[in-house]
Every structure is written in C-alpha cells, then in structure tokens.
Amino acid sequence: MKSAVVLFNRDLRVHDHPALASAIRASDAVVPLFVFDDHIMGGDFARPNRTKFLVDCVHVLRAELEDQGGTLFVRRGDPLRETLELAASTGADALYVTEDYSSYGRQRHNRLRCACAAAALSLVTLPGLAVIEPGELEPSGGDHFRVFTPYWRRWEVAAKRSLAATPRRIRTPRGPRKGRIPAARELVAGECSPDLPEGGEAVGRRRLSRWLSQGLAEYGDRHDDLAGDATSRLSPYLHFGCLSPLEMVARASGRPGAEAFIRQLCWRDFHQQVLAARPDLSTTDYRPRNDRWRNAPDDLDAWKRGLTGIPIVDAGIRQLAREGYMHNRARLITASFLTKDLYIDWRLGARHFWDLLVDGDIANNAGNWQWVAGTGNDTRPNRIFNPIRQAHRFDPNGDYVRRYVPELAGVKGSAVHEPWKLAPDVRKAIDYPEPLVDHAEAVQSFRSRRG
Ligand code: FAD
C-alpha cells in the first residue's frame, strides 16, 4: 500500500490545497502532519496572539480531516525529525509540502530535501501560498518586480493554476498516536489581546462567504473608512493559509467591487516575491536612504502605548492592542507618524506590530513598513501623511477615535481629532497628553534629515 506524509505549515486548510490533493491522488493512504516547531515557538514567531490563532487553526484542521475519515497527527519538536519518524512508522514513501518563501521556510525545506534523499523518501513541493508564486513573473531584466503597478499589470492577466480538488475521503493509517494539540499558553507566555478573532478554515470560509455577499460590492468606496470597518478582515486567515488566495480571487472575480479587492491580494503576492528575492527584508533597508534615525526611547514608548497626543495615531495603536489587528489606513498613519514625524527607525515600529498582529507576516509587515518609511518600494519615498488631515478625511465624524480612545469619548464630532483646540476648561477636564510633535515642524525636520 502506498502512503504519503503531508506536512502542513502555513497552509492550514483542506480546500484548494494542491499538496494534500496530489498526495491523495497518488497514494492509498495519507498521513497529515502538523509539527509545532520548537525553533519557531521558542523564537521570533511565537507571540500570544498568533499562537492562539494557530492553535485554533490546528484544531479546526484536525476536525475537518476527521470528518473526511482521516485525522491530523500533531507533534512538537523538530519538524524534520518528527516527519521522518512518522514517515518511517507508517511506511510512507513520499512527503508532500507547500512551498514557502520566507528564509526560515526555505532553510527548513533544504533540510527536508537532504533528509528525504537520505531516507529514500520522494519530496513533492507544490504551490498554495500565493495566487501567483514568487518567481513565476519576472520583469524584462529578470530578477523580481520592484514597483507594484507593472507587477499588477502582468499579474492581472497571467495564467493562474487550476484550483485543487477538495478531498471527499481521506484514508489515514490507524497505528501511530494522534498527538495532543497543546494549548497556546503551553507554547508561549503572555496574555492575548482581549478581542482576537477565532482561527481556522471553517471560520475563515464563513467570513469569506459573508464578505463576498455583503461587503465586497462597497469595498472600492469604503475600504478607507476607518469607523466603517468595511474591509474583509481576512488577513489572518490568509496568513495561516486557512484560505487560499487563489480561491478568493476565483470567487470574487466578476462580482461588483472585485477589482479593488483583488488588487490588494496582488499586493500580498508582490511583497512575497520581494521577500523571496530579498530574504533580509525585515532587517535591512531595501533601498538605503542614509537615515540616521533618532534614538528616542520615550517617544517610541509613547507611540507604543497610544499616548502620542495625536488621537488618530493613538486610536490605531490601541486598536492593535485590543484586537491584534489594525485597519490598513491606521497602519499607514501610525507607521508614517513613527518614521516621518518622529523619525524613528521603521524596524522598531515593525517589531511592535509583529509582537501584536494576529496577521503578522514577514513579507507584508516588513514590505509595508519599508514602503511607508521610504526605504522600500514606494515610488514617492519622501511622502509624509499629515495625521490630522488623514483623520478628518478617513474618520470624518471621529467615531473611530472615540471607539478606541475612551478619554476622548465625550468630545463630539470631528473636534476629537484636535483636542488641543478645545476650550481650555474642556481640555483641562480630559486626561489626554499634548501632542509629542507639531506636524509642520516635524515635516521640516524630516526633510532636512533625509536631504
Ligand atoms: P482587505 O482590505 O480586506 O484586503 C484583503 C487582503 O489583501 C488582506 O487580507 C491582505 O492579505 C491583502 N492586503 C491588503 N492590503 C495589503 C497591503 N498593503 N500589502 C499586502 N497585502 C495586503 N498585512 C498583513 O497581512 N500582515 C502584516 O503583518 C501587515 N503589516 C502591515 C504593516 C503596515 C505598516 C502596513 C501599512 C500594512 C500592513 N499590512 C499587513 C497590510 C494591510 O494593512 C493588511 O493586510 C490589511 O489591513 C488586513 O485587513 P483586511 O484583511 O481587512 O484587508
């Protein structure tokens, strides 16, 4: 009897999973496996919010595989050792994995390749993390795309692979122990944000269906409306692979509002192909600008605590703390404020986001932070968002600020964006700090520093 191990990583789903579908087609039995990798759990990845979401995803995946007659084997330790052990004990002759493009993903893959060769296991790698995998599209001069628009033009019309069949029945060997799924607190210390979303493919698919029927049509007009919260909020499901981005494109296509949304999914692929080409994206300036960033620990601390005195910035940062998520417009405003107004190194801001974001993703986080800081792929690297103007434009009634900054809950309308303009007696009654910087002065200062 032919059997194959399917090693899950950031592809925690059964729908449109090319590696799982191919293993089922080619084998009599499959051995689905997820390993809580000690290296990742003990290192930089493990943060309470993402770990909690990940544990949810693993539970849901096991339940889905069990519904189809199989199960998910779960181990903790070194993925290489655990995979080879399970392959040996089930007599598997092949290992199926989804390609990953982070530097750790590639390292793990290379180790697997050597170990599989030594153990006479055939290693089959298939796509699944992106709509179009890094390396599939190249600019005329070769290498990767450095600018989004030409990438988008090619991406939009490029041939996409077909969706993989959803398994109906999975045969899994009964011998080996299933393995317990640890609780998040066994894997990482620290508290989660109170309003985290629930993880897993089933929840992700329900959200996607609701989003396509109720949210998508207005996405183009409303995606920047901070208080309206009118984006899909599917990013953590995409990050953990609970949803296939290709299936999302297929299901969205042709519906009203689809183009603006699909374009965002293209941004995700864009940053992945940048990371594949520049594995040091999260630590090294993509385009160095000779910045000598300010060393200002008190300002950084005020920013991280949502106490800059600029309400729209503080609201974004506090949304992050409360939900492990921040609206994209607020990510732009808070990141611009840190790097341009305060002139603090983007890496420190990206680190704070990384600590809390449930969708924290190396390619998207580092790529976007560098974009905002002007060290990345923005064609206008020295643009500076005016946080007050942004606040009036994207939160015109001030509801977003009042939702996350309770000190200002009593201030009516858009006056909430500039509490320093309130009558002195009103201002005095509110326990909220004065602005850390004056934006106009900060712009001058940034321009003289950037040169
Ligand atoms: P929607 O607007 O519904 O978009 C649909 C999907 O498209 C998203 O789920 C996401 O996968 C993708 N997408 C949307 N905008 C972008 C973008 N600018 N770049 C790449 N992909 C995009 N996104 C992450 O997934 N992880 C991160 O760690 C991350 N860090 C960011 C840091 C900064 C400073 C900024 C400015 C943006 C960051 N983003 C990150 C991108 C974006 O803010 C989020 O993807 C988006 O807010 C998620 O909400 P949503 O699912 O409702 O998005």
Residues whose N, C-alpha, C, O or C-beta is under 5 A from the ligand:
A	BS01	FAD	T231 S232 R233 L234 S235 L238 Q264 L265 W267 R268 M326 H327 N328 R331 L332 A335 L357 D359 G360 D361 N364 N365 N368 W369
